[in-house]
Amino acid sequence: MKQALIFMFTLSLLGCASQDIVTLPDSSPQANDLRDLDQDGVIEAREQCDNTLTGALINNYGCSDAREINKRMKLNVLFANNSSYVQPRYYADIEKLAEFMDNYPGTFVTIEGHASAVGAADKNRILSQSRLKPSQRY
C-alpha cells in the first residue's frame, strides 16, 4: 500500500513537470484611470461630479445633493444695564436662528456676550457669561 502511494505521488509530480511554462508580458496598459483625485471614494473613470464636499453622501458616480452654504446671520440682542434678561422683542429673531440651525444641523455658530466697559472687570465677565446662557439654552 505504501509503495502504491509513493508511485501515485511520483506520477502526479511528473505530470506537473510536463506542462509548458507560460510567461506573461511585462506590463499591460491600464484601461481606466483608477485614481480618486477628490478623495470621495469614486475612481476617476466613473467620476461625474468633481470636487464633491468632503464627508458628503455620494452616489456611485461621485455626485451628491449636498451643497456648501455660506450664510451669515447676525443676531444682536441688547440687554438692560446689569441684566441678562432677554426681552420678548428678540424672541422672533432667536427663533429664526434656531430654525436655521435645525434645518442645517452641521452649522457652526459663534455666540459672544459683552458687557460695557463701565464697572469692575470681574463683574462684567460674570455678566457677559450670564448673557450667553439664555442664547445657548434656546
Stockholm file with secondary structure:
# STOCKHOLM 1.0

chainA/1-138         MKQALIFMFTLSLLGCASQDIVTLPDSSPQANDLRDLDQDGVIEAREQCDNTLTGALINNYGCSDAREINKRMKLNVLFANNSSYVQPRYYADIEKLAEFMDNYPGTFVTIEGHASAVGAADKNRILSQSRLKPSQRY
#=GR chainA/1-138 SS CHHHHHHHHHHHHHHHHTSCCCCCCSCCCCSSCCCCTTCSSCCTTTCCSCSCCTTCCCCTTSCCSCCCCCCCCCCCCCCCTTCCCCCGGGHHHHHHHHHHHHHSTTCCCCCCCCCCSSSCHHHHHHHHHHHHHHHHHC
#=GC SS_cons         CHHHHHHHHHHHHHHHHTSCCCCCCSCCCCSSCCCCTTCSSCCTTTCCSCSCCTTCCCCTTSCCSCCCCCCCCCCCCCCCTTCCCCCGGGHHHHHHHHHHHHHSTTCCCCCCCCCCSSSCHHHHHHHHHHHHHHHHHC
//
